[in-house]
Amino acid sequence: MVLEVALFDVRPGAEQAFAQAYAQARPLLAQSEGCRSVRMTQGVETPTRFVLLVEWDSLDAHELFRASPRFGEWRALVAPHFATPPLVEHYQDL
């Protein structure tokens, strides 16, 4: 299992619109092959910062999603609200 951690900074004032776009886009991610779970959190001290946590069967499963048309649909929904490009990293349990 691989944990994808994606940090999103959205434009000030776009927090609600981003949350709505994420709600619409979530099934594109959650129903993808190899996706085990999806969770989005919003910063308390910095409400323009969101953290996406996705458990994948493997890094390859995430890469297959990124190469699929679903990723383009996902990105088209959430990206208009980004203040900066997201930071995405992968982690494994010890």
Secondary structure, DSSP 8 states (H G I E B T S, - for coil): -EEEEEEEEB-TT-HHHHHHHHHHHHHHHHTSTTEEEEEEEE-SS-TTEEEEEEEES-HHHHHHHHTSHHHHHHHHHHGGGBSS--EEEEE---
